Amino acid sequence: MTKTLFPDNFLWGGAIAANQAEGAWNVDGKGMSVADVAKFKPNIDKKDYKAQWHVSQADIDEAKTSDDEVYYAKRHGIDFYHRYKEDLALFGELGFKTLRISIAWTRIFPNGDEEKPNEKGIAFYHDLFDEMLKNGIEPLVTLSHYEMPLHLVEAYDGWVSKDVVTFFNRYTDVVIKEYASKVKYWLTFNEIDSVFRHPFTTVGVLEEKYSDKLAAEEAIYQAVHNQFVASSIATRQLKETNPDALMGAMLTKTTTYPETCNPLDIEAAQKANRQNYFYSDVQIRGKYPKHVLNHWKKNNFKIDVTEEELANLEKYTVDFLSFSYYMSMVDSHEKANKEIVGGNLNQGVRNPYLDMTDFGWQIDPLGLKISMIDMYDRYQIPLMIVENGIGNFDTLTEDGKVHDSYRIEYFKQHLQQVGYAIDDGVECLGYTSWGCIDLVSAGTSQMDKRYGFIYVDLNDYNEGTLKRYKKDSFDWYQEVITTNGASLYGEGDE
């Protein structure tokens, strides 16, 4: 067989999030989170990401009085809360070395500001981690993945308040100590850079509460600063509890190309890439980039930053950089006059050299290698790809099959490029495909946008048996893991 480009200890696996998979939104003492407000919007274009992600105070008020589990799809998820043993057995059959999951903050502290945790929530994750380890699967745990307690949004204005830093680090102190013997790999905030794309989901900021766009922007910068501080404190807690454990940052990697060699286009792309790296710069280098500080000064933003906080940021940096990669972007100085694509994740100028998914996401495998090399050259710390995949409409045949050759081709092309990046010298700890089992979409709250190697019999209207079926891609990925990536390459592919 062709030799592999992947190291022997490479962590192959998949990724899910509590708010998209667990369901059981009001079971065993769990509180209401921002995810329980997210609604399936069938009459809004799935590619209109701003409309899909937007939440208003009226939306919150409506959700709080509703027990609906059809349109509030994250409330039911795929019932992972009750079916995790079945699902973990399938992941074990796939050969997973790791599984990225998140802990639902509202299972541990239902409102977020309690003094003592919910013991039933703590017990659930003990059972989950035990079952993962029994199946030979290393837990990779995100501490906050789009599921902050709704109470903290309403009572404290979300992450704008430094009180929320205190509450979050009370939560992280509990879970880091509880699961210290079971979890080696941790992430603080999922896609911390997404604060301006969907501020309610990420930091609990309702833009409508602010007098104008600049006031909202200032609030969001304060919120993300507070998340940086909370991340540094969580890193300190982890190192004090288990010095051998590793804490990672998590970034949406949106490498942006200039549309042309016009210097104005190159400058537009540079600005986009610089802003994308701002978040990882702080968590890895331990300091704010000067361009961000200058931006605050020019706009007279009064961000509450203390010397102690800055010292913590510098002292407690992360051990590795994890990231999601779905697409590259293109920018132009004439963006307003161009065809815009990007679906419900992000938006940029159409790249004529790339194909698109059914949901408007441009497919760029080489962009993954380019991104990995760029990040590793910049930071010189290990990387981990913790989200990558293709959301598509799948068809379950009468005999229980899903023929998803398009997914196999997508993964093959992207994983080949991961191998090439490693061969070029990039240190990469592992790869977890996003939505390794079909789950509720983060942006559109629908089921029919499917990512998994495992089909879940549930549609956009909460109809179905929830039965699990292996897709063709299941066997394909199993072979990739079994051969440690060697099956990705034929003669001449290395």
PALO-298052 format. One line per 4 residues: for each residue x, y, z of C-alpha. Coordinates in steps of 0.001 Angstrom, whole numbers, plus 524288, in hexadecimal, padded with zeros to 5 digits. Layout:
# PALO-298052
X Y Z  ...
***
This chain:
# PALO-298052
80000 80000 80000  8041A 80E10 7FDC1  80AC9 813E3 809B0  803AA 81DDF 811FB
8073A 82C0A 81443  800B6 82C24 821A1  807F1 829C0 82E87  8053D 81D46 8361F
7FE90 82487 8414C  7F5A6 82C94 8387B  7E857 82EAA 83EC6  7DE0E 82ACB 834C6
7D00B 82D5C 838AA  7C3D7 83585 837AD  7BD5B 84123 83E2C  7B001 844A9 84385
7AAAF 84F16 84CB4  7A1A7 84D49 85847  797B7 85746 8538E  79666 850C7 8463A
79675 84292 84A64  79241 84047 8586F  78427 844DC 8586D  77DD9 842D3 865D2
77DB7 8518A 8672F  775DE 851C9 873D0  779AD 844A4 879A8  780EF 841CA 8866C
781B7 84FE9 88AA0  78742 855AD 87E24  784CA 8642F 87C7D  78121 86BAF 87043
78C6B 86FBD 86781  78DB7 878F9 85C05  78CAD 86CFF 85339  77EE1 86A57 85816
77ABD 87753 85227  78002 87412 84491  774EE 87112 83B43  773A5 869A5 82E7F
76F7E 873CA 82461  76A93 86C72 8185A  765F9 878C4 81166  7732B 87F98 811DC
77DB2 87CD3 807C7  78764 8732B 80DAF  7926B 87B20 807A9  78E3A 88797 80EB6
79728 885A9 81A51  793D3 8927B 82118  78554 88F7B 8213F  78794 88154 82539
79026 884D7 830E0  788E6 89128 8354C  781F8 89104 84273  77A3D 89C60 84847
77495 89ECA 855BC  76739 89B90 85018  76C9E 88E67 84B9F  77193 88BBE 85955
7649A 88F6F 85F84  75D6F 88669 8562A  766C2 87B1D 85899  765C9 87C24 8675C
75724 879DB 866FE  7578F 86EF1 85CE8  7593D 8605A 85F0D  75A69 85E0D 8506B
7649D 8540E 84C47  761D4 8542D 83DAB  7668A 861AD 839DC  76F97 862DC 845A3
77725 85771 8402E  782DD 85804 8493E  779BE 8548F 85451  7787F 846D4 84ED7
78578 84569 847AE  787AE 83723 84432  7850B 8328A 8522E  7937A 82FF9 85497
790A1 83223 8630F  7895A 82532 86373  78FE8 81E2B 85807  79E3A 82149 85A31
7A20A 81326 85CFE  79C93 80ED6 84FE1  7A348 81A12 848E2  7B056 81829 84FB1
7B017 809D0 84BE9  7AEC1 80E0E 83DB5  7B9EF 817C1 83F58  7C1F9 80CD9 84554
7BED3 80454 8399A  7C381 80F59 830D3  7D054 80EC6 83832  7CFC6 81C65 83E17
7DBA2 81FF0 8462C  7D4E0 82C38 84B10  7C781 832A4 84B76  7C5A9 84120 84D1A
7B9E0 84421 8559A  7B5B7 84FD7 85D93  7B0A9 850B1 86B5C  7A3B8 857D3 86C48
7A656 8628F 87633  797CD 86265 87990  79874 85421 87DC5  7A2B2 857A5 887ED
79DAF 86532 88BD6  78FBF 8666D 8867E  78EE9 8753F 887D9  79D77 8778E 887AA
79E82 87F55 89448  79BC7 874BC 89E6A  7A599 8721B 8A931  7A4ED 8634D 8A81F
7A41D 85A85 89C1A  79941 85173 897E2  79DAF 843DF 89BE9  79586 83D07 89185
79C8F 844A9 8870E  7A9C6 8412B 88CB6  7A5EC 832D6 88D50  7A1AA 832BB 87F0B
7AEE9 8371F 87A0F  7B5F7 82D8B 882FD  7ADF0 822C0 87CC1  7B056 82838 86F22
7BF1E 82906 870DB  7BF98 81B78 876EF  7B857 815F4 86B3C  7C154 81D0F 861C7
7CD6E 817A0 8685C  7C75C 80A14 86879  7C65D 80B27 859AE  7D48A 80F88 85888
7D0AD 81D9B 85592  7D855 82901 85B60  7CF41 83435 85F64  7D1F5 84186 85958
7C96F 84AEA 86102  7C4B6 85887 85D61  7C134 86052 86978  7B7FB 869AA 86273
7B1C8 8669B 85556  7A6A8 87012 85254  79EE2 86C56 85E70  7A099 8767D 8692C
7958E 87751 87331  78A91 88016 86E63  7892E 885B5 87C11  796B4 88BD7 87AE3
79271 892D3 86E83  78658 89891 874BB  78B84 89B9E 8824C  7997F 89F9F 87F15
799C9 8A391 8709D  7A1AC 89774 86D72  7B05B 897F6 86C45  7B072 8A6DA 86C9E
7B00B 8A547 87B6B  7BC30 8A130 882E1  7B315 899F9 88C29  7B19E 88FDC 88168
7C059 88D91 881C2  7BEE4 889FC 89018  7B35C 88103 88D5B  7BA14 87A72 881D9
7C67A 877D3 8897A  7BE92 8724D 894BD  7B906 868CB 88AC1  7C65B 865D6 884A1
7CC6C 863A2 891FF  7C1FD 8597E 89500  7C2C3 851EA 88840  7D193 85251 886E9
7D303 84C90 8948D  7C7D6 842D8 892E6  7CCE6 83D17 88633  7DB8F 83F0D 88808
7DE79 8307F 887A2  7D62B 82E4B 87B7A  7D8D2 839E8 87287  7E61F 83DEE 86D55
7E229 846F5 8622A  7D9EE 85323 86490  7D553 85EDA 85CA3  7D02A 86B64 862A6
7C6DC 87233 85928  7C1CD 86CCE 84C6B  7C507 875C1 840E6  7C827 8812F 849C9
7C9A5 889BB 83DAF  7BB30 88869 83A5C  7B724 8932B 843CB  7B43A 89CF3 8390C
7AD89 89303 8302A  7A3B4 88EA1 83A59  7A5AD 89618 84719  799B4 890D3 84E12
79D96 882A0 84C67  7ABDC 884F6 84F9C  7ABF2 88F2E 85A6A  79DA2 891C1 85D96
79D5E 89F6B 857BD  7909A 8A49F 85235  794C3 8AF3A 848AC  78744 8B58D 84901
789DD 8B9E7 85703  7947B 8C348 852AF  7929D 8D0F1 84D44  79A2D 8CEBA 840C0
7A393 8C577 839EE  7AF92 8CB37 84072  7A9AF 8C990 84DF6  7A67D 8BB69 84AC9
7B436 8B951 84577  7BA1F 8BEC9 851F3  7B1B8 8B58C 85A13  7B5E7 8A9E6 851E3
7C445 8AD5F 85373  7C22F 8AE2F 86225  7BB90 8A0F0 861CE  7C670 89A5E 85A33
7D0A7 8A07A 8631A  7C977 89A64 86E86  7C9C2 88D4D 8677B  7D86C 88EA2 8657B
7D9E5 8910F 8740C  7D129 8858A 87774  7D8F8 87CF8 86E2B  7E5C0 880AB 874C9
7E016 87DBA 88234  7DAE5 8708E 87D81  7E86B 86D7D 87820  7EE5B 870BE 8855C
7E440 8681B 88C1C  7E77E 85CDE 882FA  7F630 85DF4 88501  7F473 85E86 893C9
7EBA1 85295 89384  7F281 84A53 8893E  7FF5F 84FBA 883E6  7FFB1 84552 87945
7F27D 84926 8738C  7F1E9 85214 867AF  7E96B 85E06 86555  7E670 86289 85798
7E0D1 86E99 85133  7D692 86CA2 846A1  7D59B 87525 83A85  7CD17 8756B 82E62
7D7A7 87522 823FD  7D311 87D7E 818CD  7DF28 87F81 8107A  7DC0A 88AAF 80748
7E1C8 88C2A 7F9AB  7E21B 89905 7F21A  7D90C 898BF 7E656  7E3C5 89E2A 7DD8C
7F1D2 8A2D0 7DE81  7ECBE 8B0B8 7DFA5  7F379 8B5DC 7EBFE  7E643 8BA9F 7F0E1
7E114 8ACA8 7F070  7ED5E 8A7B6 7F71B  7EB78 8B1CE 801CE  7DD35 8ADB0 80390
7E15D 89F76 80520  7EC34 8A356 80E77  7E27F 8AA87 81727  7D97A 89EB3 81774
7E474 89542 81ADF  7E9D3 89E7A 82526  7DCAB 89F4B 82BD5  7DB36 89079 82B61
7E869 88EF4 8321A  7E5AA 89935 83C86  7DF06 88F26 84540  7E996 884CD 84475
7F42F 88F3B 845B0  7EF03 892CA 85323  7ED7D 884BD 857C7  7FA8B 87FF5 85270
80373 88BD4 852D8  7FD29 89119 85F30  7FBDB 89F11 85A70  7F26B 8A770 852C0
7F6D6 8AAD5 844F1  7F994 8B950 8439D  7EFE8 8BAD3 83881  7E4DE 8B6BB 841A3
7E936 8C021 84C4B  7EA25 8CAEB 8421E  7DC74 8C7AB 83D51  7D742 8C925 84B24
7DE34 8D61E 84CAA  7D983 8DBA9 83FB0  7CB6B 8D853 84300  7CC88 8DCC7 85125
7C8F8 8CF2D 8560F  7CA31 8CE56 864CD  7CD5E 8BFFC 866C9  7CEF3 8BC88 87527
7DC42 8B5F3 87565  7E457 8B4A4 881D0  7F2F0 8B285 88372  7F027 8A5CA 88AA1
7E816 8A0EE 87F25  7F2D5 8A456 87578  7FCAF 89D34 87E04  7F3FB 8911F 87E0F
7F280 89198 86F4A  8013D 891C3 86DD1  80404 88752 877F9  7F964 87D5D 874FA
7F9AF 87B5E 86656  7F452 86F2D 85FBF  7FC06 862F8 85C3A  7F68D 860BB 84EA5
7EDF6 8671D 8446B  7E1EA 85FD9 83FFF  7D988 864C3 834FD  7CE06 86252 82C1D
7CFE9 862A2 81D7B  7C4C4 861EC 813D6  7C876 86B6B 80921  7D19F 8761C 804E2
7CCF4 883D8 8022C  7CF94 88E33 7F7DF  7CFA3 89CD4 7FA48  7CF5E 8A885 7F14B
7D01F 8B72C 7F317  7C3B1 8B750 7EACF  7BCB8 8ACF2 7F2E8  7AFDF 8B46B 7F2C1
7AEE7 8B27C 7E40D  7B27E 8A407 7E3CC  7AB1F 8972B 7E4BA  7AB55 89350 7F30B
7ABCD 8852D 7F7B3  7AEB8 87DF7 8043D  7A1CB 878D8 80912  79E30 879B8 8175F
7AC1D 879BC 81CB0  7B2EC 88584 816F9  7B252 88D43 80A6E  7BBE8 8914A 7FFEB
7BD9F 89369 7F167  7BAEB 887DB 7E873  7C70E 88020 7E4B0  7C52E 87B82 7D68E
7CF7B 870E2 7D835  7C816 8698D 7E2CE  7BBCF 8613B 7E362  7B13D 863F8 7ED83
7A902 85B68 7F664  79A21 85B8A 7F647  79AFE 865A2 8012A  7A403 86F2B 7FA3C
7B0E1 86B29 80090  7BC96 86B48 7F762  7C496 85EB2 7F741  7D33E 86118 7F80F
7DB70 8557C 7FCC8  7E858 85BFF 7F964  7E411 86788 801B1  7E4CE 85E8F 80D8C
7F32E 85BB5 80B14  7F5C8 86A1C 80875  7EEF8 86D9C 81543  7F669 8637C 81D2C
80398 867F3 81820  80014 87629 81A66  7FBB2 873C5 82871  80737 86B1F 82BD5
810FE 874B5 8261A  80A9B 87F9C 82DF6  809BF 878DF 83B37  812B1 86CE5 83B5F
80996 8654C 84454  80223 858B4 84145  7F594 8598F 83970  7E954 8514D 83A0C
7DE6D 85151 83008  7D228 85001 8383B  7C7D0 85311 82DFD  7C798 85000 81F83
7BCFA 84A0B 81738  7B25E 84BB8 80D33  7A41A 84E34 8104E  79B3F 84888 805E8
78DFE 84292 80379  78EEB 833C2 804DA  78546 82976 8003F  78265 81D40 8083C
77F21 81202 7FF12  7748D 807FC 801C9  77EDC 7FE2B 805F6  784D5 8079E 80FD3
79064 80C88 807F3  795CD 81A24 80586  79E78 81B31 7F991  7A652 82778 7FC90
7B18D 826E8 7F2E6  7B1F2 835D0 7F31E  7B571 83570 80195  7C001 82B4A 7FF6D
7C605 83384 7F4A5  7C57C 83FC0 7FD25  7CC4F 83929 8088B  7D643 8324D 7FFF4
7DA8B 83F00 7F9A7  7DB5B 84659 80690  7E237 83B90 80E15  7EC3D 839F8 8034C
7EF9E 84848 8051E  7F0D1 84661 813DB  7FACF 83BCD 81111  8022C 84493 807B9
802A0 84F63 811FD  80805 845C9 81C03  811FE 84124 81202  815E0 84F60 81038
8190C 85080 81EB2  80C54 8549C 82533  80A2B 84E5C 83287  7FC09 849C7 832E2
7F687 84253 83E75  7EA32 83D40 83824  7DE1D 83ECE 82FD1  7CFE1 83E3F 83401
7C5CD 83F15 82937  7BA51 847C0 82C69  7AD3E 8414A 82F0C  7B280 83365 82E2D
7A484 82F6B 830D6  79972 83794 82B15  7952C 84240 83483  78DA7 84EF7 834FB
7946B 859B5 82D3C  79A5C 864B4 8354E  79654 86F73 82BE9  78985 86AC6 82604
7846C 861E0 830F4  780D0 8578F 826FF  7838A 848F5 825E8  783AE 84765 81736
790C4 84E46 8160D  79867 84208 81910  7A6E6 84045 81BE9  7A7F1 832D1 821D9
7AD82 8258F 81EA9  7A165 820EF 825F6  793BE 82472 8214B  789AA 827E9 82BA7
77B8F 82591 827B5  7762E 832E5 82B39  771E8 83DF3 82259  770DB 84CB0 8239D
76385 84B74 82A25  767B0 841E8 834CD  76198 8366E 82DA0  76863 82944 82D67
76C8E 81D8F 83569  77A05 822C2 8397B  77F8A 815D4 834AF  78DD7 81644 830B3
792A5 8115B 82363  7A089 81030 81E5B  7A312 817D7 811E6  7ACA7 8137E 80774
7B619 81D75 80D23  7B618 815DB 81A05  7BD94 80A7F 8141D  7C659 813D0 80C9C
7CA64 81B9C 818B5  7CC1D 80F1A 8206B  7D62D 80AC0 81646  7DD0D 817EE 816EA
7DE81 816A4 825A6  7E266 8084C 8250C  7ED6B 80B7E 81B88  7F10A 81817 822B5
7EE47 81F9E 81652  7F5DD 81703 80CDD  7E965 81380 8057C  7E80D 821CA 80185
7F394 820D7 7F85D  7F5A3 818F7 7EC31  80206 81813 7E449  8069A 825C3 7E0EB
7FDFE 82C75 7EB22  808AE 82E3D 7F547
***
